[in-house]
Amino acid sequence: MNDSLETAVSNAEEVVTVDEVRNILKEKPNFNFYYGTAPTGPFHFAYMIPLNKLIQLAKIGGKGTILLADFHAHLDDQKTSFEDMDIRSKYYEECIKGVFGKDAKLMEFVRGSTYQSKTDYVEDLFKIAAKVTTKRALRAASEVVRMSGDAKVSGLMYPLLQILDVKYLEADLIVGGIDQRNIYMLGRELLEGIGFQKGTYI
């Protein structure tokens, strides 16, 4: 295992797959990677783990994007209202930049609302929604979205948007929590059907 590969996969609970990461590092030294977070509540210490991985990936040549998933924050049981999306997104961005310090310049910050309502994105959303059963969508969302009683349609939409973000942020590598595993494994089944690679996940 070379140094870049070791850095990329170090301290990861799971990598899907190590061979794919190896190929990306070999074939595309300036690979794209992204990490998404929905601005729903107070910023906290647990964010240090994925943020540290982002810096590691940037320092081995990757181009990083941090998605401030403002629409997701509303889809998740309205944890963030439309009125509060802007201020909470700014808060998260400033907190993350504070953690990064001078390394903040290595990342691009993007809000989901800047592209998730565009025609191409919505058409792709319709395409994958037509292929996913409510049971699969519920399974994908269950560890990420707050659900009580009957699941809201917004909660079932949440994983579909997250899958599409991989395509629209042109990500070669995706960093996420283990709670997002079911979403991204569903994405590996769907993304090639809309003209994109299935995604590689850390």
C-alpha positions as CSV (number, residue, x, y, z in Angstrom):
1,M,0.0,0.0,0.0
2,N,1.6,3.3,-1.1
3,D,1.6,6.4,1.1
4,S,-1.3,8.2,-0.6
5,L,-3.5,5.1,-0.5
6,E,-2.6,4.5,3.2
7,T,-3.5,8.2,4.0
8,A,-6.8,8.0,2.1
9,V,-8.1,4.9,3.8
10,S,-6.5,5.3,7.3
11,N,-8.8,5.2,10.3
12,A,-11.9,4.6,8.1
13,E,-14.5,2.2,9.5
14,E,-15.2,1.0,6.0
15,V,-14.0,1.7,2.4
16,V,-16.1,0.8,-0.6
17,T,-13.8,-0.3,-2.1
18,V,-10.0,-0.1,-1.4
19,D,-9.2,-1.2,-5.0
20,E,-11.4,1.6,-6.4
21,V,-9.6,4.1,-4.2
22,R,-6.3,2.7,-5.5
23,N,-7.4,3.1,-9.1
24,I,-8.6,6.7,-8.5
25,L,-5.3,7.7,-7.0
26,K,-3.4,6.1,-9.9
27,E,-5.6,7.4,-12.8
28,K,-6.7,10.8,-11.4
29,P,-4.1,12.3,-9.1
30,N,-6.3,15.5,-8.8
31,F,-9.4,13.6,-7.9
32,N,-12.6,15.2,-6.6
33,F,-14.0,14.4,-3.2
34,Y,-16.9,15.7,-1.2
35,Y,-18.4,15.6,2.2
36,G,-21.9,16.7,2.9
37,T,-23.5,18.0,6.2
38,A,-27.1,19.2,6.8
39,P,-27.1,22.4,9.0
40,T,-29.7,21.1,11.5
41,G,-28.4,21.8,14.9
42,P,-25.3,22.9,16.9
43,F,-21.9,22.2,15.4
44,H,-20.1,19.7,17.7
45,F,-16.9,17.8,18.3
46,A,-17.9,14.7,16.3
47,Y,-17.3,16.7,13.1
48,M,-13.6,16.6,13.7
49,I,-13.3,13.1,12.5
50,P,-14.6,13.6,8.9
51,L,-13.1,17.0,8.7
52,N,-9.6,15.6,9.4
53,K,-10.1,13.1,6.6
54,L,-10.9,15.9,4.2
55,I,-7.7,17.6,5.0
56,Q,-5.8,14.4,4.5
57,L,-7.4,13.9,1.1
58,A,-6.6,17.5,0.0
59,K,-3.0,17.1,1.0
60,I,-2.5,14.0,-1.2
61,G,-3.8,16.0,-4.2
62,G,-7.6,15.9,-4.0
63,K,-9.9,18.8,-4.8
64,G,-12.5,19.0,-2.0
65,T,-16.1,20.2,-1.8
66,I,-18.1,20.6,1.4
67,L,-21.8,20.5,0.7
68,L,-23.9,22.5,3.1
69,A,-27.0,20.5,2.5
70,D,-29.6,23.1,3.3
71,F,-32.6,21.4,1.5
72,H,-31.7,18.2,3.3
73,A,-32.0,20.0,6.6
74,H,-35.6,20.8,5.8
75,L,-36.4,17.4,4.4
76,D,-35.2,15.8,7.7
77,D,-38.5,16.4,9.5
78,Q,-38.2,20.2,9.1
79,K,-35.3,20.4,11.5
80,T,-34.4,23.6,9.7
81,S,-37.1,25.9,8.3
82,F,-36.7,27.6,4.9
83,E,-36.4,30.9,6.8
84,D,-33.4,29.6,8.8
85,M,-31.5,27.9,6.0
86,D,-29.3,30.8,5.2
87,I,-28.2,31.7,8.7
88,R,-27.6,28.1,9.7
89,S,-25.6,27.4,6.5
90,K,-23.4,30.5,7.2
91,Y,-22.9,29.2,10.8
92,Y,-21.8,25.8,9.7
93,E,-19.5,27.2,7.1
94,E,-17.8,29.5,9.6
95,C,-17.5,26.7,12.2
96,I,-15.8,24.4,9.6
97,K,-13.5,27.2,8.4
98,G,-12.6,27.8,12.1
99,V,-11.6,24.1,12.5
100,F,-9.6,24.2,9.3
101,G,-7.8,27.4,9.9
102,K,-5.4,28.2,7.0
103,D,-6.4,24.9,5.4
104,A,-9.9,26.2,4.7
105,K,-8.6,27.5,1.4
106,L,-8.2,23.9,0.3
107,M,-12.0,23.4,0.2
108,E,-14.9,24.8,-1.8
109,F,-18.2,25.3,0.0
110,V,-21.4,24.7,-1.9
111,R,-25.0,24.9,-0.8
112,G,-27.4,22.3,-2.1
113,S,-30.0,24.9,-2.9
114,T,-27.8,26.4,-5.5
115,Y,-28.2,23.4,-7.9
116,Q,-30.8,21.0,-6.5
117,S,-33.8,22.7,-8.0
118,K,-32.3,23.0,-11.5
119,T,-34.0,21.1,-14.4
120,D,-31.4,18.5,-15.0
121,Y,-31.2,17.6,-11.3
122,V,-35.0,17.3,-10.9
123,E,-35.2,15.1,-14.0
124,D,-32.6,12.8,-12.6
125,L,-34.5,12.8,-9.3
126,F,-37.6,11.6,-11.2
127,K,-35.6,8.9,-13.0
128,I,-34.2,7.3,-9.8
129,A,-37.4,7.8,-7.8
130,A,-39.2,5.7,-10.5
131,K,-36.7,2.9,-9.7
132,V,-36.7,2.8,-5.9
133,T,-39.4,1.2,-3.8
134,T,-40.7,2.9,-0.7
135,K,-39.2,0.0,1.3
136,R,-35.7,0.6,-0.1
137,A,-36.0,4.4,0.4
138,L,-37.1,3.9,4.0
139,R,-34.2,1.5,4.7
140,A,-31.7,4.0,3.2
141,A,-33.1,6.9,5.2
142,S,-33.8,5.1,8.5
143,E,-30.4,5.7,10.1
144,V,-30.1,9.3,8.9
145,V,-33.5,10.9,8.9
146,R,-35.6,11.4,12.1
147,M,-38.8,9.4,11.6
148,S,-41.7,9.0,14.0
149,G,-44.9,7.1,13.2
150,D,-45.7,7.2,9.5
151,A,-42.7,8.2,7.4
152,K,-43.0,11.6,5.6
153,V,-42.4,11.7,1.9
154,S,-39.7,14.3,2.5
155,G,-37.7,11.7,4.5
156,L,-37.9,9.2,1.6
157,M,-36.7,11.9,-0.8
158,Y,-33.7,12.7,1.4
159,P,-31.5,9.7,0.3
160,L,-32.4,10.2,-3.3
161,L,-31.0,13.8,-3.3
162,Q,-27.9,12.6,-1.4
163,I,-27.3,10.0,-4.1
164,L,-27.7,12.6,-6.9
165,D,-25.2,14.9,-5.1
166,V,-22.5,12.5,-5.9
167,K,-23.1,13.1,-9.6
168,Y,-23.7,16.8,-9.5
169,L,-20.6,17.5,-7.4
170,E,-18.7,15.2,-9.8
171,A,-17.2,13.3,-6.9
172,D,-14.7,10.5,-7.3
173,L,-14.5,9.8,-3.6
174,I,-17.2,10.5,-1.0
175,V,-16.6,10.9,2.7
176,G,-19.5,10.0,5.0
177,G,-20.5,8.5,8.3
178,I,-21.3,4.8,8.7
179,D,-25.0,5.8,9.2
180,Q,-25.1,6.9,5.6
181,R,-24.0,3.5,4.3
182,N,-27.4,2.4,3.1
183,I,-27.9,5.6,1.1
184,Y,-24.6,5.2,-0.7
185,M,-25.0,1.5,-1.4
186,L,-28.3,2.3,-3.0
187,G,-26.5,4.9,-5.0
188,R,-24.0,2.4,-6.3
189,E,-27.0,0.6,-7.9
190,L,-28.5,3.7,-9.3
191,L,-25.9,6.2,-10.5
192,E,-24.6,4.3,-13.5
193,G,-28.2,4.3,-14.8
194,I,-28.1,8.1,-15.1
195,G,-24.7,8.3,-16.7
196,F,-22.3,8.6,-13.8
197,Q,-19.9,6.3,-12.0
198,K,-21.2,4.4,-9.1
199,G,-19.1,6.2,-6.5
200,T,-16.4,5.2,-4.1
201,Y,-16.9,5.7,-0.4
202,I,-14.9,6.3,2.7
